[in-house]
Amino acid sequence: MSNVTIRDVARRANTSLATVSRVINDQGNVTEELRREVLNAIRDLDYSPNHAARSLVKRRTNNIGIIVNNLHDPFFYDLLRGFEDGAQQTSYDVLFCSVVNGEAATKEKYVRHLSSGVVDAIILYGSYLTDEGAVRYLRENRTVEYVMIENDIPNVSCCKLLVDNLGGAQDAVEYLIRHGHTKIAHICGNPNKKVTMDRLNGYVNTMCKNGLEVRENYIQHTSVKYCSGYESMQRLLDLPQPPTAVFCSDDAIASFAVRAALDRGLRIPQDISIMGFDHQTILPDRYRGPDITSMEQPLYTIGLESMQLLGQRLSAGEPQPPVTKLYKTHVVEMETVGPCGK
């Protein structure tokens, strides 16, 4: 049946060429009953002009789409290794989509495109508060499996792989307290990220739990750019009573905080301790400072297990209950935290 054309499909389904085209390209505006008729005609006639059409019939593309924010960010190095190794283990191909600064419209565009027959499943990475539109589309148009990494949107029933950011921040502050620090500041991350709020709450909760004052001017907020950590650190150092330790929302911010302290002639950690979060393998802008003490999150493992999870669910042959997994963090002792000398 290699000579079957789209006209033959339209004739078999008793509909127009435009309708068949809309079904093949999943463009909507077709009733479910007519869509089934077209798909049955495609199957009966073995019409397969390309891979996309075959996938409509077989319901498999052997592709998994991965949407991340700023794919060029060095932060993703270990996560991407996990995705790639997982793809090799599961024999799936991966399609990466990069979203600049978490732009909601771009993310939703990618979700719509990938779920229109391009992939069998989607991994949506990131904890942006503006992700709800993309997630709502996935939930309401359940055509593909999907996993959310680092985003626990309430009332969304799907697989979720989450880092214990709240607990990790609490452990980070406890670590500084054990080193004798009581004047501990916090530099927050991107305000559009849920993880930023989790890590801020972990800082506040632990300070209060230990009877330490949470000073308003000890909490500094950065912009979406990591380099704003430099200005945040400068503001802390300009205070009449500067902190003896600073817990940063991530390692990239911490790297700029270190630079600001060094530019002031301070010694790290003798004069001030700085702690990060992520234990990032590669830091931005050719960082050459001391190795940053940090909270490590298992990015490689998360990337690997997200692919393994989807491989298992796609091969199950029937719907599976959603899985939620919480990954713990742990302190990686390096060179930027020391005993309080003040």
Secondary structure as UniProt FT lines:
FT   TURN            2..3
FT   HELIX           6..13
FT   HELIX           17..24
FT   TURN            25..26
FT   HELIX           32..45
FT   HELIX           51..58
FT   STRAND          63..69
FT   TURN            71..72
FT   HELIX           74..76
FT   HELIX           77..90
FT   STRAND          93..99
FT   HELIX           100..102
FT   HELIX           104..113
FT   HELIX           114..118
FT   STRAND          121..125
FT   HELIX           129..131
FT   HELIX           132..140
FT   STRAND          145..149
FT   TURN            154..155
FT   STRAND          159..163
FT   HELIX           165..178
FT   TURN            179..180
FT   STRAND          184..188
FT   TURN            191..192
FT   HELIX           194..209
FT   TURN            210..211
FT   HELIX           216..218
FT   STRAND          219..221
FT   TURN            226..227
FT   HELIX           228..237
FT   STRAND          245..248
FT   HELIX           251..263
FT   TURN            264..265
FT   TURN            268..271
FT   STRAND          273..275
FT   TURN            285..286
FT   STRAND          293..296
FT   HELIX           299..315
FT   STRAND          324..327
FT   STRAND          330..332
//
